[in-house]
Amino acid sequence: MIRKRRLLTIICMLLVGCTSDQAPDNNSQSQSPQMSPDPIHVVFLTRDGCANTPVLLANLKSVAESFDPPVDYLVVNQGTLLLTDARIGYATPTILYDNRDLFGLPKPLAPFPAPS
């Protein structure tokens, strides 16, 4: 339940472009003081020249830092991935949560489209 709440918070904050002064109060009594130690697996996919990367990455950074402890995420440049890696089939930028598109797009199937 806590993981789902954290995921929904991340999605909402990314959509509205939350800044750190707008972040939720992590000390509120509605949250359990003993949060699950399981890390949230977040991957930010981008490619060189992607015009939307700076804004979405800044929003992700702000959201990630709003949690206690902060949410770790990995930035992956699709240009460095093998041609057999399904992650090259996603549009950029894309945020993956537990290897699934954060906004619900299906996993790309081979053959993967050429970069645009």
Summary of the structure (lengths in Angstrom):
residues: 116
radius of gyration: 15.2
end to end distance: 38.0
largest distance: 48.7
contacts: 275
relative contact order: 0.20
helix: 33%
strand: 14%
